[in-house]
Amino acid sequence: MVAVLLSIIASTALNMVGGFVAANYTYNISFTLLLVESLKLLLCSIGMRSISNNTHFQIRWEFIVNALLYSIVNVLTHHINRVVPSALYSVLIQHRILWVVVFSLIFLNQQYSNMQYMSLLLVLSGCILLKMTDTSTTSTTSVTNDGLRLIVLQGICSSLSSVWIEKTMKREERPAISEDAKKQQLYWYLYDSFQMYMFGIPIYIVSNYTTEVTTVNIPLHWSCLMVVLHAINGLFIGAMFVYYSSVMQSVAAAVVIVLLAIEHGVYTWNIVVGIVLVLMGAAGLS
C-alpha cells in the first residue's frame, strides 16, 4: 500500500500548491509541463542506471497510443472549457471511473465481485456529491448536447489511456536485470515510464510553441516546486498501474478529493455524505 499512500500524498500536495499558485500567479502551463516531462525522463534514467548499468533499450511503440490519447484529451479540455461551466464539468467528468471498469473488463480480463461493483458505485456517487456546488447544480441548463458528448469522449479517452498503460506495463516477458524481484519490477517500470514520457515530449514542445503565453509572474521557487511535485506525482500515479491497477488509481484519486474537501473546511450535506460514500467504497475495495 506504500505506492497508494505516496500517490495520495503527492496528488493532495500538488492540488493544494496548484490551487494557491493559480489563485495568485500566472505561468506558462505548456512550458511548465514540458519541464515536468523532462524531469521525469531524468529521474527514470537515474533510477534505471542505479539498478543496472546494462543497456536494454528497445522502443515500445505501444506507448504512442498513450501519447495520441493524451493529445486528444488536451484538445477536448480546450473545447470543453468553452462550452461547459467548470463547476459542472468537475461533476460530470467523474463518470470516467465507469469507463475504467469497462476497459479493464475488455482489455485486462479483470473480474469484479458484486461487492466491488457496489463499492465502485459508492466511490462514484461520493465523488459526484463532493464536486457538487451551488454553481454546478444551477448551471445544468447551460450545457449543450455537444458539451456532454465532449465530456463523455474525454472520459473515454482518459480512461482508455489509463487501462492501456496498465496493460502495456504489466507485460511479463522481461529480460532478467536483477536477482532481486523488487528491483527487477522497479527497473522495468522506470524503463516503460521513460518510453511513455519520451513519446509525450514532442506533444509538449508543439504545445509550447502554439499556445499563447500570458504575462508570467510566478516566483522561481513556486515554479520549481510545481515542476517537482508534478513529476513526483506522475511517477507515483504510474506506479499505481504497475503495482496495483487502473481502478485502484481511480479510487486513490477519489480519496484525494476527500482530503481536499476536508482541507477546504466547508461541510454541507453533500460534502459530508460524499466523504462517507467515498470512504465506504474505498474500504470495500481495499
C-alpha positions in Angstrom: 0.0 0.0 0.0 3.1 2.3 0.0 2.6 3.3 -3.6 -1.1 4.1 -2.9 -0.3 6.3 0.1 2.6 8.1 -1.7 0.3 8.8 -4.7 -2.4 10.2 -2.5 0.0 12.4 -0.6 1.7 13.7 -3.8 -1.6 14.4 -5.5 -3.0 16.2 -2.5 0.1 18.3 -2.1 0.1 19.1 -5.9 -3.6 20.2 -5.8 -3.1 22.4 -2.8 0.0 24.1 -4.2 -1.5 24.3 -7.7 -4.6 25.9 -6.3 -2.6 28.5 -4.4 -0.4 29.3 -7.5 -3.4 29.5 -9.8 -5.1 32.0 -7.5 -2.0 34.3 -7.1 0.2 33.9 -10.1 0.2 33.3 -13.9 2.6 31.0 -15.6 3.2 29.3 -18.9 1.4 26.0 -18.5 2.8 24.3 -21.7 6.4 25.2 -20.8 5.9 24.0 -17.2 4.6 20.6 -18.4 7.5 20.3 -20.8 9.8 20.8 -17.9 7.9 18.2 -15.9 8.2 15.6 -18.6 11.9 16.3 -19.0 12.4 15.9 -15.2 10.5 12.6 -15.3 12.9 11.4 -18.0 15.9 12.4 -16.0 14.5 10.7 -12.8 13.7 7.5 -14.7 17.2 7.5 -16.3 18.9 7.9 -12.9 16.7 5.2 -11.4 17.4 2.7 -14.1 21.2 3.4 -14.0 21.3 2.9 -10.3 19.8 -0.6 -10.7 21.7 -1.7 -13.8 24.5 -0.3 -16.0 23.5 -2.5 -18.9 21.5 -1.0 -21.7 18.3 -2.8 -22.7 16.7 0.0 -24.7 14.2 -1.1 -27.3 11.4 1.2 -28.5 8.0 0.1 -27.4 5.7 1.7 -30.0 2.6 0.7 -27.9 3.1 3.9 -25.9 2.3 6.0 -28.9 -1.3 5.1 -28.1 -1.0 7.0 -24.8 0.6 10.0 -26.5 -2.2 10.2 -29.0 -4.9 9.7 -26.4 -3.3 12.4 -24.2 -3.3 14.8 -27.1 -7.0 14.2 -27.7 -7.7 14.7 -24.0 -5.9 18.1 -24.1 -7.8 19.2 -27.2 -11.1 18.2 -25.7 -10.3 20.0 -22.5 -9.7 23.2 -24.5 -13.1 22.9 -26.2 -15.0 21.8 -23.1 -13.8 24.9 -21.2 -15.5 27.0 -23.8 -18.9 25.3 -23.7 -19.3 23.8 -20.2 -19.1 25.7 -16.8 -16.0 24.5 -14.9 -18.0 23.6 -11.8 -20.4 21.4 -13.7 -17.6 19.8 -15.7 -15.9 18.7 -12.4 -19.1 16.8 -11.6 -19.8 15.2 -14.9 -16.2 14.1 -15.6 -16.4 11.8 -12.5 -18.2 9.3 -14.7 -14.8 8.2 -16.2 -14.4 5.6 -13.4 -17.1 3.7 -15.1 -15.1 3.6 -18.3 -12.0 2.5 -16.4 -14.0 -0.5 -15.2 -15.4 -1.2 -18.7 -12.0 -1.1 -20.3 -10.5 -3.2 -17.5 -13.0 -5.9 -18.3 -12.3 -5.7 -22.0 -8.5 -5.3 -22.2 -7.3 -6.9 -18.9 -10.0 -9.5 -18.5 -10.5 -8.2 -15.0 -13.2 -9.7 -12.9 -15.1 -7.9 -10.1 -17.4 -9.2 -7.4 -20.8 -7.8 -6.7 -19.3 -6.2 -3.6 -16.6 -4.5 -5.7 -19.2 -3.2 -8.1 -21.2 -1.8 -5.2 -18.0 -0.2 -3.8 -17.2 1.4 -7.1 -20.7 2.9 -7.3 -20.3 4.3 -3.8 -17.0 5.9 -4.8 -18.5 7.4 -8.0 -21.6 8.7 -6.1 -19.3 10.2 -3.4 -17.1 12.0 -5.9 -20.1 13.5 -7.6 -21.5 14.8 -4.4 -18.1 16.2 -3.3 -17.8 18.1 -6.6 -21.4 19.5 -6.4 -21.6 23.2 -5.7 -24.4 25.8 -6.0 -22.9 26.8 -9.3 -22.9 23.3 -10.7 -26.4 22.5 -9.7 -27.9 25.7 -11.2 -25.9 25.7 -14.4 -27.1 22.4 -15.9 -29.4 24.2 -18.4 -26.4 25.9 -19.9 -24.8 22.6 -21.1 -25.5 21.6 -24.7 -25.6 18.1 -26.1 -22.3 18.8 -27.8 -20.8 19.7 -24.4 -22.0 16.4 -22.9 -20.6 14.4 -25.8 -17.2 16.1 -25.5 -17.1 15.2 -21.7 -18.1 11.6 -22.4 -15.5 11.4 -25.2 -12.8 12.9 -22.9 -13.8 10.4 -20.1 -13.4 7.5 -22.6 -10.0 8.7 -23.9 -8.7 9.4 -20.4 -9.9 6.0 -19.0 -8.6 4.1 -22.0 -5.2 5.7 -21.6 -5.0 4.6 -18.0 -6.0 1.0 -18.8 -3.7 0.8 -21.8 -0.8 1.9 -19.6 -1.6 -0.8 -17.2 -1.9 -3.4 -19.9 1.4 -2.3 -21.5 3.4 -2.0 -18.3 2.3 -5.4 -16.9 4.0 -7.3 -19.6 5.6 -10.4 -18.1 8.3 -11.4 -20.6 11.2 -9.3 -19.5 15.0 -10.0 -19.5 16.5 -10.5 -16.1 18.1 -7.4 -14.7 18.5 -8.3 -11.1 18.1 -11.3 -8.8 16.0 -9.1 -6.5 12.4 -9.3 -7.7 11.6 -5.8 -6.4 14.5 -4.2 -8.3 13.5 -6.2 -11.4 10.0 -4.8 -11.3 11.1 -1.3 -10.5 13.6 -1.3 -13.3 11.1 -2.2 -15.9 8.5 0.2 -14.5 11.1 3.0 -14.9 12.0 1.7 -18.3 8.4 1.8 -19.5 7.8 5.2 -17.9 10.8 6.6 -19.7 9.4 5.5 -23.1 5.9 6.8 -22.3 7.3 10.2 -21.3 9.7 10.2 -24.3 6.7 9.9 -26.7 5.0 12.7 -24.9 7.8 15.2 -25.2 7.1 16.2 -28.9 3.5 17.0 -27.9 4.6 19.4 -25.2 7.1 21.0 -27.5 4.5 21.7 -30.1 2.0 22.9 -27.5 4.6 25.2 -26.0 5.2 26.9 -29.4 1.5 27.1 -30.4 0.0 28.3 -27.1 -0.4 32.0 -26.5 1.6 33.0 -23.4 0.1 35.4 -20.9 2.2 37.5 -18.6 4.3 35.3 -16.4 4.8 36.5 -12.8 5.3 33.3 -10.8 8.3 33.4 -8.5 11.1 30.9 -9.3 10.7 28.9 -6.0 7.0 28.3 -6.7 7.7 27.4 -10.3 10.3 24.8 -9.2 8.0 23.4 -6.6 5.2 22.9 -9.1 7.6 21.1 -11.5 8.9 18.8 -8.9 5.5 18.0 -7.4 4.1 17.3 -10.9 7.0 15.0 -11.8 6.8 13.1 -8.5 3.0 12.8 -8.7 3.2 11.5 -12.2 5.7 8.8 -11.3 3.6 7.7 -8.3 0.5 7.5 -10.4 2.3 5.4 -13.0 3.5 3.1 -10.2 -0.2 2.5 -9.3 -0.8 0.9 -12.7 2.1 -1.5 -12.2 1.8 -2.4 -8.5 -2.0 -2.2 -8.4 -4.5 -1.3 -11.1 -6.2 1.5 -13.0 -9.3 1.1 -10.8 -7.2 1.4 -7.6 -5.7 4.6 -9.1 -9.2 6.0 -9.6 -10.0 5.2 -6.0 -6.9 6.9 -4.9 -7.9 10.0 -6.9 -11.3 9.9 -5.1 -9.5 9.8 -1.7 -7.6 12.9 -2.8 -10.9 14.6 -3.5 -12.0 13.7 0.0 -8.8 15.2 1.6 -9.1 18.4 -0.4 -12.8 18.7 0.7 -11.7 18.3 4.3 -8.9 20.8 3.9 -11.4 23.3 2.4 -13.3 23.1 5.6 -16.9 23.6 4.3 -19.2 20.8 5.4 -22.5 21.0 3.6 -24.8 17.9 3.4 -23.4 16.8 0.1 -19.8 17.1 1.2 -20.4 15.1 4.4 -22.4 12.4 2.5 -19.8 12.4 -0.3 -16.9 11.8 2.1 -18.7 8.9 3.8 -19.6 7.3 0.5 -16.1 7.5 -0.9 -14.5 6.1 2.3 -17.0 3.3 2.4 -16.3 2.5 -1.2 -12.6 2.6 -0.7 -12.8 0.3 2.3 -14.9 -2.1 0.3 -12.2 -2.3 -2.4 -9.2 -2.5 -0.1 
